[in-house]
Amino acid sequence: MRLVRIMGGLLSVFNEQEGISEFEHMFEVWTNPEALFEFFQAHQKDLSSSTTEEAVNRTIEDALALEDRFLDTVENDTEQLQTLFKPLSNNQFRLAGFQRSKAYGELRRSWLRVYAIRVDEDNYIVTGGAIKLTRTMQDRPHTNDQLRRLTRMRDYLIENGFDDRDIEDLEA
């Protein structure tokens, strides 16, 4: 697995197929009206009261605000990354190394999720993101895939003895 530095302590898995990081790919998809229209048409039954057009516009607005928040946070102070991410499980209250984590979009009741592994308080590795319209990640294939990616990355980092020295070696 190839990792790239987005900036500061924000890292990402590199998406070989797209030729960009998962972080960049996620925001490209979330701001692409055609891709979003197809997604919401396919998941219409999961949209409670929004039309497809409203969902597309809301997602683009939320994605742009979330991306700005990430970049502003990292530019100003990498230690604040842990204020963006929360443990993936709502039952976890303590932060830990190699913890599966999530960040939410900016809008109230946002369905955007950025998934990452918390290496330590200053460093997170983004594994991907999803539009989560259901209660649990297991309810839909696209969110369940993100759960598998998180678990696979966590296991890979632990098995290979990854630590903060490995992060220092990554280029920006």
Disulfide bonds with the S-S distance in Angstrom:
none
